[in-house]
Amino acid sequence: MLNLLETFIIACLGGYIFYLLDFPLPWVLGALAFVMLWQGFTKRKLVVPDSVRNGGFIVLGIYFGLYFTKETFETVIPYVMPYIGMTFLLIIVCVFLGAIVSRWISVDRTTSVFSCIPGGLSEMAIASESMKGNSSLVVIFQTIRLITVLFMIPPFMTFLFSGSDAGVGNIVVTEATDGSLWRYSWFVVPIIAALFIRDKIPAGIIIGALGITAVMNVSPIEMASIPSIVMNAAQVAVGASLGKKMIFEDLKVGGKYIFLYFGLSVTIICVSFGLGALLANITTLNYATAILSISPGGFFEMVLTAYNVGGDPAVVSALQLVRILLIVLCVPPALKWWFYLVPGTDKIRH
């Protein structure tokens, strides 16, 4: 209990300081940074129960699900095919970079490629292990990618689109009053859905809550709003859980390759920005929405950034979901086929 209280204090302090300094995504990045640094320098082990982390993801999923309207679904459909094309281009670039780098370092091609693909960390680790890659290194290099994305994309997008109106999408909900508090009972449905599919698909805990809330929000059901204090608490919970997983000792295992894969992560981010700009030019999406839709998330980080910089969180979440499904369903079988056709040399695996 004391460890949980310590985590809560450190995470809230980090979020509040980042908020005072006007940093992007302050409650997420502040909690993440302070928890990570506190663990690293004090050697203390902080605690974030799965129930707290899952609760944070569910709140965020419900919050962004409330952005969906009938118009959102009609808006997204014309963008799906161009978006799929851009996503495949990004994946090809990631595979190419990972394969090329593996020729010059002591990391096998399978491990290197899965370390570069912007999929879920655990999903890429499991997929690499099934193809005899080094899942431990994949976790380390994917962690580097995640840190790079978290601390590069939100600040850069905030700087780039600081003149836009934050939260351009409108949450179509009814403010609950004392006489309509029963509307909050509808949130039981997305909570149950999120818990049911949390281990069945990548990011299932947030996608389940978001998807069911979106469907309910376009129905005749009148949904209540999420209070800002609850939203902030959810961000702190998620940020603390991410920071807890980022252990200094794990990063040291990657040794001299950390900076190499950091450079690859930056390159991939730049490529995704270019593809996002191209997507904006060939469609009617604005630049913030298009770039964040194709950026190598974190799913919720990209949606949250869209909310803060004037993008459309509903469109970003829908297209990011398409990206996740493409990577999880198509990439491992395609890579298995490619590795079979073009055998690579064996290097470090275990």
Secondary structure, DSSP 4 states (H G I P E B T S, - for coil): -HHHHHHHHHHHHHHHHHHHTT-SSHHHHHHHHHHHHHHHHH-------HHHHHHHHHHHHHHHHTT--HHHHHHHGGGHHHHHHHHHHHHHHHHHHHHHHHTTSSS-HHHHHHHHS-S-HHHHHHHHHHTT--HHHHHHHHHHHHHHHHHHHHHHHHHHTTTSPSS-S----B---GGGGGGGGGGHHHHHHHHHHTTTSTTHHHHHHHHHHHHHHHSS--PBPPPHHHHHHHHHHHHHHHHHH--HHHHHHTTTHHHHHHHHHHHHHHHHHHHHHHHHHHSS--HHHHHHHHS---HHHHHHHHHHHT--HHHHHHHHHHHHHHHHHHHHHHHHHHHHHS--------
